[in-house]
Amino acid sequence: MLHILLVGLVAGILARIISPGPNNPSGFILTVVLGIAGAFLATFVGQTIGHYSLDEGAGYITATIGALVVLFIWNRLVANRVISDPGNK
């Protein structure tokens, strides 16, 4: 669990750097949440398809890909005005 949180922190920062666009979540806390969500998503998918065992978590690359997927979903929700952008208040 702690491994996923630490990997998620790095993955969130990398995903924010890699992904272009004005709808990126702003702030350190949202970056950490984005990365942790991506790491959990990558771990869940990896364990479901049998790539990881139940006691393994996602690595940096797959967690970053998971964070990019979460960031893409975030961008679509903001663009469709389902959620408000906390950076534009």
HELIX and SHEET records of a PDB file:
HELIX    1   1 LEU A    2  ILE A   18  1                                  17    
HELIX    2   2 PHE A   28  THR A   48  1                                  21    
HELIX    3   3 TYR A   60  ALA A   79  1                                  20    
END                                                                             
